[in-house]
Each structure stands twice: as C-alpha cells, then as structure tokens.
Amino acid sequence: AVTALSVGEPAMAKTTKCWYGDADTQLTHTFCDVQRRVNANGHIVFDVDGLGTVVLWDDDTAEIIGDDGGYTDNLIFETTGRDHRLVNLDNDYNFIFRY
C-alpha cells in the first residue's frame, strides 16, 4: 500500500513547465503546479496539479494516484537535469514535468 503522508513540512507548490502527448508526436506544452516531498515510506513523491500524485520507485518505475481516484502503475521514470519524464508502457503516452 502506498501512503501519501509526508514527513515534515511540505514544500510550496511551484508553477513549472510541463509537456504531454504520444511519444511519436510533438508534445504539447503547458504549465502545471508541482510540489516535491518525501512520504512516510521514504519515497520521493511529486504532487502535480491536474495529474495527481506521482510516486517514484527505486527501480526507475513510477505510479500515479490520479486526482480523480484513478491509478496507473505501468510507468517508467527518467530524469534528465530538472526534467522528469513518465512513460506509460501500455500506450507510450508521455508526461514531462520540470522541477
């Protein structure tokens, strides 16, 4: 089970650049609010406004607990500099956020 409790005071959300779309097309640019924290289990968690809570695992995978209550867990996670990319392995959909 994943817990969403944070340890200590959470950082303030900041508006940053985000991109989304299918891997074989030009990604759509938008802005989103992102907050980084560490949950009670010691995992890095990003709360992304409009997407949900992104939990990062040690094996470069991730899961999303959606704002709408949905759940996605077949994701790989890559970090390049300040950009964090989530790729859904079921449909090759990409979501990138900068933090």
Secondary structure, 3 states (H helix, E strand, C coil): CCCCCECCCCCCCEEEEEEEEECCCCCEEEEEEEEEEEECCCCEEEEECCCEEEEECCCCEEEEEECCCCEEEEEEEEEECCEEEEEECCCCEEEEEEC
